[in-house]
């Protein structure tokens, strides 16, 4: 198969003298880029000619951190994600329960944790609408769940139950469980989804990513049940799977990691290992170097001292890439320390990734380049939304709040920066993320001038973070930029995003490559 794209801007993603090179034509032959510019016109021959109609052709978007299999599940349960009040959540939960009387559990995914003061939700609010069946609702942050009294009873959780390792049980009122150590006490009682439903979820999720011009995704949290689903999922895009390492069991998991990687295919590989260094600022579980405002707590490190470094060193020795969720400055320092420990043993840290990179201490900014760390960001979070205003900033205070999501600082330091969505926690649309990265504003243009405007970046830099930055994150050289010999993984936009008002970037139509 051969195709020739002409009559538009071909954004290569290749930087030279501070600018990104662009061309006017691209020839594709058998899934690879054959030539660019005038050379493309010469080699095209009988290729199918595709008129870009003044549009924009670019490398396919990569998503450096997402949860496709978990995201698709939301469509199966109560539609709580769009509700803007507790009463609204109660209404749709009650309706779903009435419409599904034989379902043993009532579930929902994606409620807004800022709807209740401090993000603490009461079991009694759910008891009022579903008293006779267990209810489990997952917050949009995926680190917190809200349950009713029946679910607490099934899990054996009472006001005297001690906090488990890696989790917190809110007591006054009860009903909110933070981090997996707590919410898994309930979650483990959920009936498993049948295989056909899991495959339905996977298809729906991958179709969603493909519709947004995403051609590669890093699945950043894969457990054994996910592997069969990925194996049967339609090949709509390529993926790297990050296998979850558990602090209590990682040594026994090493053999499973190696066995799983050996079963990978060209389109779906398992080359990464996922670690959770800490939790989230909104829930007070991100690990901080100094206490949260108003209390003596510094968050919830997920790994005992020394164990994260030992685990990272072990997986790097086996040829895996460590992909570490680290949000607080303490969690990020722990991750960087683990990478340094691996490098001291192996001479390198395995192309490590700090996922989210929300609060980097100034003393640690230079260590990203020193250790070859990719700083992964979810750019949609770099704005003053309700979670930031009502939950994060009150917990961090003014000084620490002013150094959140230092995207421009890390780019200027020379570190590799990649972008992702963390879908379903936030939108999977890369154009929406680019708009925020460039403006640091909400869709209505607030605040004027952007939030922490020194950390705004250019459209070219944001496009690069969603393409070449993701390719560098996973150690790939055959996608993320347009050059002869690279994969012809392409995304077509109706207009050049550099020519529209930055707040309008999110609404640019993503067009099919042909037609």
C-alpha positions as CSV (number, residue, x, y, z in Angstrom):
1,X,0.0,0.0,0.0
2,X,1.3,3.5,-0.9
3,X,-0.2,6.8,0.0
4,X,0.8,10.4,-0.8
5,X,-0.3,13.2,1.5
6,X,-0.1,16.7,0.0
7,X,-1.6,20.2,0.2
8,X,-1.1,20.9,3.9
9,X,1.5,21.2,6.7
10,X,3.4,18.1,7.5
11,X,4.8,18.6,11.0
12,X,7.7,16.3,11.4
13,X,8.5,16.8,15.1
14,X,12.2,17.1,14.3
15,X,13.8,20.1,15.9
16,X,16.6,22.1,14.3
17,X,17.9,25.5,15.5
18,X,15.0,25.8,18.0
19,X,12.3,25.3,15.3
20,X,10.4,22.2,14.3
21,X,10.9,21.2,10.6
22,X,7.8,21.1,8.5
23,X,7.2,19.9,4.9
24,X,4.5,19.9,2.3
25,X,4.2,16.3,1.4
26,X,4.7,12.8,2.8
27,X,4.9,9.5,1.0
28,X,4.0,6.2,2.9
29,X,4.8,2.8,1.5
30,X,3.8,-0.4,3.3
31,X,3.3,1.3,6.6
32,X,6.6,3.2,6.7
33,X,7.5,6.7,5.7
34,X,9.2,6.6,2.3
35,X,10.0,10.3,1.8
36,X,9.1,13.9,2.6
37,X,8.7,17.0,0.6
38,X,9.7,17.0,-3.1
39,X,11.2,13.6,-2.7
40,X,7.8,12.3,-1.6
41,X,6.3,13.5,-4.9
42,X,9.0,11.7,-6.8
43,X,8.7,8.3,-5.1
44,X,4.9,8.3,-4.9
45,X,4.3,6.8,-8.3
46,X,0.8,5.3,-8.3
47,X,0.2,5.9,-4.6
48,X,-3.3,6.9,-3.4
49,X,-3.2,10.7,-3.3
50,X,-4.8,12.3,-0.2
51,X,-5.5,16.0,-0.2
52,X,-5.0,17.5,3.3
53,X,-7.0,20.5,2.2
54,X,-4.8,22.9,4.1
55,X,-4.8,20.8,7.2
56,X,-2.1,19.4,9.5
57,X,-0.4,16.0,9.3
58,X,1.7,15.0,12.3
59,X,3.0,11.9,14.1
60,X,0.3,9.9,15.8
61,X,-0.2,11.0,19.4
62,X,1.3,8.9,22.1
63,X,-0.3,8.7,25.5
64,X,2.5,8.2,28.1
65,X,0.3,7.2,31.0
66,X,-3.3,5.9,30.8
67,X,-5.5,3.1,32.0
68,X,-7.5,1.9,29.0
69,X,-8.9,-1.3,30.6
70,X,-10.0,0.5,33.7
71,X,-11.4,3.5,31.9
72,X,-13.8,1.5,29.8
73,X,-15.5,0.0,32.8
74,X,-17.3,3.3,33.7
75,X,-19.8,2.9,30.9
76,X,-21.1,-0.3,32.5
77,X,-22.3,1.3,35.8
78,X,-24.1,4.3,37.2
79,X,-23.2,7.5,35.3
80,X,-21.8,9.5,38.2
81,X,-18.9,11.2,36.5
82,X,-20.8,14.2,35.2
83,X,-22.8,14.9,38.3
84,X,-22.1,18.2,40.0
85,X,-23.7,17.6,43.4
86,X,-24.1,14.9,45.9
87,X,-27.8,14.9,45.3
88,X,-27.2,14.3,41.6
89,X,-25.0,11.3,42.4
90,X,-27.7,10.0,44.7
91,X,-30.3,10.3,42.0
92,X,-28.3,8.4,39.3
93,X,-27.2,5.7,41.8
94,X,-30.8,5.1,42.9
95,X,-31.9,5.0,39.2
96,X,-29.2,2.5,38.2
97,X,-30.0,0.3,41.2
98,X,-33.7,0.3,40.3
99,X,-32.9,-0.5,36.6
100,X,-30.5,-3.3,37.6
101,X,-32.3,-5.1,40.4
102,X,-30.4,-8.4,40.0
103,X,-26.9,-6.9,40.2
104,X,-25.4,-7.8,43.5
105,X,-23.4,-4.6,43.8
106,X,-24.2,-1.0,42.7
107,X,-21.2,0.7,41.2
108,X,-20.1,3.9,39.6
109,X,-16.8,5.4,38.4
110,X,-15.5,9.0,38.5
111,X,-17.3,11.1,41.1
112,X,-15.8,14.5,41.8
113,X,-14.0,14.4,45.2
114,X,-14.3,18.1,45.6
115,X,-18.1,17.9,46.1
116,X,-17.7,17.2,49.8
117,X,-15.6,19.2,52.3
118,X,-12.1,17.7,52.4
119,X,-13.2,15.1,49.9
120,X,-14.8,13.1,52.8
121,X,-18.1,11.4,51.8
122,X,-20.6,9.8,54.2
123,X,-21.9,6.2,53.9
124,X,-25.2,7.5,55.1
125,X,-25.7,9.5,52.0
126,X,-25.7,6.3,49.9
127,X,-27.7,4.4,52.5
128,X,-30.4,6.9,52.0
129,X,-30.9,5.7,48.4
130,X,-29.6,2.1,48.4
131,X,-29.8,0.6,51.9
132,X,-30.1,-3.1,50.9
133,X,-27.2,-3.7,48.5
134,X,-23.5,-2.8,48.8
135,X,-22.5,0.4,46.9
136,X,-19.0,1.2,45.7
137,X,-18.3,4.4,43.9
138,X,-14.8,5.3,42.7
139,X,-13.6,8.9,42.7
140,X,-12.2,10.4,39.6
141,X,-8.7,10.3,41.1
142,X,-8.9,6.5,41.3
143,X,-7.2,6.6,44.7
144,X,-10.4,7.0,46.7
145,X,-13.7,5.2,47.0
146,X,-17.0,6.0,48.6
147,X,-19.1,3.1,50.0
148,X,-22.3,2.6,51.8
149,X,-22.8,0.9,55.2
150,X,-23.6,-2.5,53.5
151,X,-20.3,-2.5,51.7
152,X,-18.5,-1.6,55.0
153,X,-20.3,-4.5,56.7
154,X,-19.3,-7.0,54.0
155,X,-15.7,-5.9,54.2
156,X,-15.7,-6.1,58.0
157,X,-14.8,-2.4,58.4
158,X,-16.0,-0.6,61.6
159,X,-15.0,2.5,63.4
160,X,-12.4,0.5,65.3
161,X,-10.8,-1.1,62.3
162,X,-7.1,0.0,62.2
163,X,-5.8,1.6,59.1
164,X,-4.3,-1.0,56.8
165,X,-0.9,-0.8,55.3
166,X,-0.9,1.7,52.4
167,X,-4.4,3.0,53.2
168,X,-6.5,5.3,55.3
169,X,-10.1,4.8,56.6
170,X,-11.9,8.1,57.2
171,X,-13.8,7.8,60.5
172,X,-15.9,10.9,60.9
173,X,-18.0,10.3,59.0
174,X,-17.3,6.8,57.7
175,X,-17.7,5.9,54.1
176,X,-14.5,7.2,52.4
177,X,-11.5,4.9,51.9
178,X,-8.2,6.3,50.7
179,X,-5.6,4.4,48.7
180,X,-5.7,0.8,47.7
181,X,-4.7,-0.6,51.1
182,X,-8.1,0.6,52.4
183,X,-10.4,0.4,49.4
184,X,-9.2,-3.1,48.4
185,X,-10.7,-4.3,51.7
186,X,-14.0,-3.7,49.9
187,X,-12.9,-4.0,46.2
188,X,-11.9,-7.7,46.7
189,X,-15.5,-8.6,47.3
190,X,-16.7,-7.3,43.9
191,X,-17.8,-10.0,41.5
192,X,-15.4,-10.3,38.6
193,X,-16.5,-9.0,35.2
194,X,-17.1,-11.9,32.7
195,X,-14.6,-12.2,30.0
196,X,-17.0,-11.0,27.3
197,X,-17.7,-7.8,29.3
198,X,-14.0,-7.1,29.7
199,X,-13.5,-7.5,26.0
200,X,-16.4,-5.2,25.4
201,X,-14.8,-2.6,27.7
202,X,-11.4,-3.0,26.0
203,X,-12.9,-2.5,22.5
204,X,-14.8,0.6,23.6
205,X,-11.7,2.1,25.2
206,X,-9.3,1.5,22.3
207,X,-11.8,2.8,19.8
208,X,-12.0,6.0,22.0
209,X,-8.3,6.5,21.9
210,X,-8.1,5.8,18.2
211,X,-10.8,8.4,17.5
212,X,-8.6,11.0,19.2
213,X,-5.6,10.3,17.0
214,X,-3.7,8.3,19.6
215,X,-1.7,5.5,18.0
216,X,0.4,4.4,21.0
217,X,-0.6,4.1,24.7
218,X,1.3,3.3,27.9
219,X,-1.1,1.2,30.0
220,X,0.3,2.3,33.4
221,X,-1.3,-0.3,35.7
222,X,-1.7,-3.9,34.5
223,X,-2.6,-6.8,36.7
224,X,-2.9,-10.5,35.7
225,X,-6.6,-10.3,34.8
226,X,-5.8,-7.6,32.2
227,X,-3.4,-9.7,30.2
228,X,-6.0,-11.9,28.5
229,X,-8.1,-8.9,27.7
230,X,-5.2,-7.2,26.0
231,X,-4.4,-10.4,24.1
232,X,-8.0,-10.5,22.7
233,X,-8.5,-6.8,22.2
234,X,-8.7,-5.4,18.6
235,X,-5.3,-4.1,17.3
236,X,-6.4,-0.5,17.0
237,X,-3.2,0.9,18.4
238,X,0.1,-0.2,19.9
239,X,0.7,-0.5,23.6
240,X,3.3,-1.0,26.3
241,X,2.0,-2.6,29.5
242,X,3.4,-1.6,32.9
243,X,3.0,-4.6,35.2
244,X,2.1,-3.6,38.8
245,X,4.7,-4.4,41.4
246,X,3.3,-4.9,44.9
247,X,5.4,-3.8,47.9
248,X,4.7,-7.0,49.8
249,X,5.1,-9.4,46.9
250,X,7.5,-7.9,44.3
251,X,10.2,-10.6,44.8
252,X,7.7,-13.4,44.0
253,X,6.4,-11.4,41.1
254,X,9.8,-11.2,39.3
255,X,9.3,-14.5,37.5
256,X,5.8,-13.4,36.4
257,X,7.2,-10.2,35.0
258,X,9.7,-12.1,32.8
259,X,7.2,-14.7,31.7
260,X,4.7,-12.0,30.7
261,X,7.2,-10.0,28.7
262,X,8.2,-13.1,26.8
263,X,4.6,-13.5,25.6
264,X,4.5,-10.0,24.1
265,X,3.8,-9.2,20.5
266,X,4.9,-6.5,18.1
267,X,1.9,-4.4,18.9
268,X,1.5,-5.2,22.6
269,X,4.6,-5.5,24.8
270,X,5.1,-5.6,28.5
271,X,8.5,-3.8,29.0
272,X,7.6,-1.7,32.1
273,X,7.0,-2.2,35.8
274,X,4.7,0.1,37.6
275,X,5.4,1.3,41.1
276,X,3.3,3.6,43.3
277,X,5.6,5.7,45.4
278,X,2.8,7.6,47.1
279,X,-0.8,8.8,46.7
280,X,-2.4,12.1,45.8
281,X,-2.3,15.6,47.2
282,X,-6.2,16.0,47.0
283,X,-6.5,13.1,49.5
284,X,-3.6,14.0,51.7
285,X,-1.8,10.8,50.7
286,X,0.9,12.2,48.4
287,X,4.2,11.9,50.3
288,X,5.6,15.4,51.2
289,X,9.0,16.4,52.5
290,X,7.2,18.8,54.9
291,X,3.9,18.3,56.6
292,X,0.6,19.3,55.0
293,X,-0.9,22.6,56.1
294,X,-2.8,22.3,59.3
295,X,-1.5,19.0,60.5
296,X,1.6,17.0,61.2
297,X,1.1,14.4,58.5
298,X,3.4,14.1,55.5
299,X,1.3,11.7,53.5
300,X,1.5,8.0,52.8
301,X,4.7,6.5,51.3
302,X,3.7,3.2,49.8
303,X,7.0,1.4,50.1
304,X,9.0,0.7,53.3
305,X,12.5,2.4,53.4
306,X,14.9,0.8,51.1
307,X,12.3,-1.5,49.4
308,X,11.5,0.7,46.5
309,X,15.2,1.1,45.7
310,X,15.7,-2.7,46.0
311,X,12.7,-3.4,43.7
312,X,13.7,-0.9,41.1
313,X,17.3,-2.1,41.1
314,X,16.0,-5.7,40.6
315,X,13.7,-4.9,37.7
316,X,16.2,-2.7,35.9
317,X,18.6,-5.7,36.2
318,X,16.1,-7.8,34.4
319,X,15.8,-5.2,31.5
320,X,12.6,-3.6,32.5
321,X,11.8,0.1,32.6
322,X,10.6,1.5,36.0
323,X,7.5,3.6,35.7
324,X,6.9,5.2,39.1
325,X,3.8,7.1,40.2
326,X,5.2,9.9,42.3
327,X,3.3,13.1,43.1
328,X,4.5,14.7,46.3
329,X,8.1,16.1,46.6
330,X,8.8,13.3,49.1
331,X,7.5,10.6,46.7
332,X,9.5,12.1,43.8
333,X,12.7,12.2,45.9
334,X,12.1,8.5,46.9
335,X,11.7,7.6,43.2
336,X,14.8,9.5,42.2
337,X,16.7,7.8,45.0
338,X,15.6,4.4,43.8
339,X,16.8,5.3,40.2
340,X,20.1,6.4,41.6
341,X,20.5,3.1,43.5
342,X,19.8,1.1,40.3
343,X,22.3,3.2,38.3
344,X,25.0,2.6,41.0
345,X,24.6,-1.1,40.5
346,X,23.9,-1.4,36.7
347,X,25.5,1.8,35.3
348,X,22.1,3.0,34.2
349,X,18.5,3.3,35.6
350,X,16.6,1.7,32.8
351,X,15.1,4.8,31.2
352,X,13.1,5.5,34.3
353,X,9.8,7.5,34.4
354,X,8.3,9.7,37.1
355,X,4.6,9.7,36.3
356,X,2.7,12.9,37.1
357,X,5.7,14.9,38.6
358,X,3.3,17.2,40.4
359,X,5.5,18.7,43.1
360,X,9.2,18.6,42.4
361,X,11.5,20.1,45.0
362,X,13.9,22.6,43.5
363,X,16.9,20.6,44.7
364,X,15.6,17.6,42.6
365,X,14.9,19.3,39.2
366,X,18.5,18.7,37.9
367,X,18.4,15.0,38.9
368,X,16.0,14.2,36.0
369,X,18.7,15.0,33.5
370,X,21.4,13.5,35.6
371,X,19.6,10.1,35.9
372,X,18.0,10.1,32.4
373,X,14.5,10.3,33.9
374,X,11.4,11.1,31.8
375,X,9.1,13.6,33.5
376,X,5.6,12.5,32.6
377,X,2.9,15.0,33.0
378,X,-0.9,15.0,32.6
379,X,-1.1,18.5,31.3
380,X,-4.9,18.8,31.9
381,X,-4.1,19.0,35.6
382,X,-2.0,22.1,35.3
383,X,-5.0,24.5,35.7
384,X,-7.1,25.9,38.6
385,X,-10.0,23.5,38.7
386,X,-12.1,22.7,41.7
387,X,-9.8,19.9,42.9
388,X,-6.9,22.4,42.9
389,X,-8.7,25.2,44.5
390,X,-10.7,23.3,47.1
391,X,-8.4,20.3,47.9
392,X,-4.8,20.6,46.7
393,X,-3.9,24.3,47.4
394,X,-5.4,24.3,51.0
395,X,-3.3,21.3,51.8
396,X,0.0,22.6,50.2
397,X,-0.1,26.3,51.0
398,X,1.0,29.1,48.8
399,X,4.7,28.4,48.7
400,X,4.4,24.8,47.6
401,X,1.4,25.4,45.4
402,X,3.5,27.8,43.3
403,X,5.8,25.0,42.1
404,X,3.3,22.5,40.8
405,X,3.6,21.0,37.3
406,X,6.9,22.6,36.4
407,X,6.6,21.6,32.8
408,X,8.6,24.5,31.3
409,X,11.3,24.3,34.0
410,X,12.0,20.6,33.2
411,X,12.0,21.2,29.5
412,X,14.5,24.0,29.9
413,X,16.6,21.8,32.1
414,X,17.1,19.4,29.2
415,X,14.9,16.6,30.7
416,X,12.7,14.5,28.4
417,X,9.1,15.5,29.1
418,X,6.2,13.3,27.9
419,X,2.5,13.9,28.1
420,X,-0.3,11.5,29.0
421,X,-3.9,11.6,30.0
422,X,-4.3,9.2,33.0
423,X,-7.6,8.4,31.4
424,X,-10.2,7.9,32.8
425,X,-9.1,10.3,35.5
426,X,-9.1,13.0,32.9
427,X,-9.9,13.4,29.2
428,X,-8.0,11.3,26.8
429,X,-8.0,14.1,24.1
430,X,-4.4,15.2,23.6
431,X,-5.6,18.5,22.1
432,X,-7.3,19.4,25.3
433,X,-4.1,18.7,27.2
434,X,-2.1,20.8,24.7
435,X,-4.5,23.7,25.2
436,X,-3.9,23.7,28.9
437,X,-0.1,23.2,28.6
438,X,0.1,26.3,26.4
439,X,-2.3,28.5,28.4
440,X,-2.5,27.1,32.0
441,X,-6.1,28.2,31.9
442,X,-9.6,26.7,32.3
443,X,-11.7,26.6,29.1
444,X,-13.3,29.9,30.1
445,X,-9.9,31.6,30.0
446,X,-9.4,31.8,33.8
447,X,-7.2,32.9,35.4
448,X,-6.2,35.7,33.1
449,X,-2.6,35.2,32.0
450,X,-2.6,31.6,33.1
451,X,-1.9,29.8,36.4
452,X,1.8,29.9,37.2
453,X,2.4,31.4,33.7
454,X,6.2,30.8,33.8
455,X,5.4,27.2,33.3
456,X,3.5,27.7,30.0
457,X,5.1,26.1,26.9
458,X,4.7,26.5,23.2
459,X,2.4,24.6,21.0
460,X,5.4,22.9,19.3
461,X,6.7,21.8,22.7
462,X,3.4,20.4,23.7
463,X,3.0,18.5,20.4
464,X,6.5,17.1,20.9
465,X,5.7,16.0,24.5
466,X,2.7,14.0,23.1
467,X,4.7,12.5,20.3
468,X,8.5,12.3,20.4
469,X,8.5,12.7,24.2
470,X,6.4,9.6,24.6
471,X,8.6,7.7,22.1
472,X,11.7,8.6,24.0
473,X,10.0,7.6,27.2
474,X,9.6,4.0,26.0
475,X,13.0,4.0,24.2
476,X,11.5,3.9,20.7
477,X,13.1,5.4,17.6
478,X,10.6,4.4,15.0
479,X,7.6,6.6,15.9
480,X,7.0,10.0,17.3
481,X,8.7,11.9,14.5
482,X,8.2,11.8,10.7
483,X,11.3,10.7,8.9
484,X,12.0,8.2,6.2
485,X,12.0,4.7,7.6
486,X,9.8,5.5,10.6
487,X,6.4,4.0,11.2
488,X,3.7,5.8,9.3
489,X,1.6,6.3,12.4
490,X,-0.1,9.5,11.6
491,X,-2.7,11.9,12.9
492,X,-4.5,14.4,10.8
493,X,-6.0,17.7,12.1
494,X,-8.3,20.0,10.3
495,X,-6.1,23.0,11.0
496,X,-2.6,23.8,12.2
497,X,-2.9,24.1,16.0
498,X,-0.2,26.8,16.0
499,X,-2.4,29.1,14.0
500,X,-5.6,29.2,16.2
501,X,-6.3,30.8,19.5
502,X,-4.7,28.5,22.2
503,X,-8.0,28.0,24.0
504,X,-9.5,26.8,20.7
505,X,-6.9,24.0,20.2
506,X,-9.1,21.5,22.2
507,X,-11.9,21.8,19.6
508,X,-9.8,21.2,16.5
509,X,-11.4,18.4,14.5
510,X,-9.4,15.2,14.3
511,X,-9.9,13.9,10.8
512,X,-9.7,10.4,9.3
513,X,-6.5,9.9,7.3
514,X,-8.4,8.9,4.2
515,X,-11.7,10.6,3.1
